[in-house]
Amino acid sequence: MQIPQDLIETATLKLKSVQSEAEFFQLRAQYLGKKSFVVTAFSKLRELQSDEKLNAAKELNILKNNLTKLFETSIEYIEGKSDYKKLDVSLPADPFLVGSEHPITKISQKIINYFTPLNYQIFSGNEIETDFYNFEALNFPENHPARQMHDTFYLNSSNKSEYLLRTHTSNTQVHAMLNEDLPLYMLSPGRVFRCDSDTTHLPMFTQIEGLVVDEDVTFGDLKGVLIDFLEDFFNEKMEVRFRPSYFPFTEPSAEVDIKFGKQGWLEILGCGMVHPNVLNGCNIDTKKFRGFAFGMGVERLAMLYYGVTDIREFYSSNLDFLNQFPS
C-alpha cells in the first residue's frame, strides 16, 4: 500500500488560508472524513497479506494521529477568530450554583490513582474504531462466536465491519503495542458501547483496562496486582477467587470474584495472560516478552462502592441522586 508522504505538509499549507469554522471542518473532512485517504486506506487493510497489513496499519495510524493533532491544534486558533466565541467572563460566580464531580469520574480517578504510582501510563483511544483494532488484532477471527457476545453497534457504511463503536478499550492496547517501546505498563480508560440496557447494563458505559508487556511476567504477578488493588479500593481485606473463563485475547483467562457482604460471591472483572497470537500480531517477540491484561466496568465498581442498585441512576440527571456525592 502506497502512503502519500506529503499529506501533513499539504494540510498545513491549506489550514493557513482557512478563515472560518465552516471552512475548517470542510477541510478536516477532506483529510479525516469517511471519504478521505486515511479512512479509505484503513478499509482496504483486509485485502493485504499479514506482514504487509501490520506495517501499513502502523503507518496509517501514525499518519492519522499526526493529522488529528494538526487539526486539533488549528481549531483553537480558528475558534479564537470567531466573535461569538468571545464571552464576557467578568461576572462573579453564582454562590448558589455549586458543582461536583460525577460519581463515575470519582471512581475512575480512584482506580487510576492506584495504578499510576506503579508507573502505569494512561492512554486514551478511539471511540469510533475499525474492525481490525476492535476484533481482528485481538484474536477474534471473522465469524468467531465470541463477537456475538459484544452486541456491537456498527456504523452505517458500505461494509458493516469497516467502522463500529468500540465494545471495549482493548483497541487502545493494540495501538499502544504497535507504536510504543517495551516494556509497556498502561491503563486505557474510556467509554465503550454495546447493545444492552437494563438495571445492571447500559448501552454506553465506562471501562478501564490494564495491560503489562514485559519480560518474565507471570499469572502470579497478575493475581498479586489485582488482589492488592481490590483491597485498596474497598479499604478492607477481601476474599478473592479467580474462576477459569474464556476471552479470545487471553490464555489462560479468568473471571475475578469477590465475596461482598451478604451478597456473596460477585463477579467484578476479567483478566488473563495475553494470548501469543495478539503479541505476535503486534510484532512482539514472544520468546522474550509476555503480558497480562485485565478489564473492569467502572459503573459496576461504583454500584458496589456507593451501594447503588440501578446502574441507570448514574446517567438519569436526577439531582436528588447526584447530590449524594459531593466533592
Number of C-alpha atoms within 10 A of each C-alpha: 12 6 13 10 9 9 15 15 10 10 17 15 10 11 18 9 10 16 12 13 15 11 14 19 16 12 17 20 13 14 21 18 15 13 12 13 18 21 18 14 17 19 17 12 18 14 9 12 9 12 10 12 17 18 15 19 19 15 14 19 17 14 18 18 11 14 21 15 11 16 19 12 11 16 17 10 11 17 15 11 14 12 8 8 9 10 7 6 7 6 6 6 9 7 6 6 6 9 9 11 12 16 21 19 13 16 19 21 12 13 20 18 12 15 18 14 9 11 10 19 16 14 15 15 19 17 18 16 21 21 23 22 18 25 24 17 22 24 20 19 14 12 8 13 10 15 15 9 10 15 14 17 16 18 15 11 11 8 10 12 17 20 23 20 21 27 27 26 27 28 24 24 26 21 20 20 20 18 14 11 8 14 14 17 20 23 26 24 27 20 20 21 23 19 13 13 12 10 10 13 16 18 15 15 20 20 22 21 22 22 26 23 21 16 14 10 15 14 15 8 11 19 18 10 12 16 18 13 15 20 14 15 15 12 9 9 11 15 13 20 17 17 12 13 15 15 19 19 24 24 17 17 24 20 19 23 18 19 15 14 8 6 8 9 15 15 16 19 20 23 30 27 23 24 22 20 18 21 23 12 19 20 14 18 12 15 8 9 17 21 25 25 25 24 22 20 20 24 24 21 21 19 19 14 12 12 9 16 12 12 19 16 14 17 13 10 10 10 8 8 13 17 14 10 13 11 11
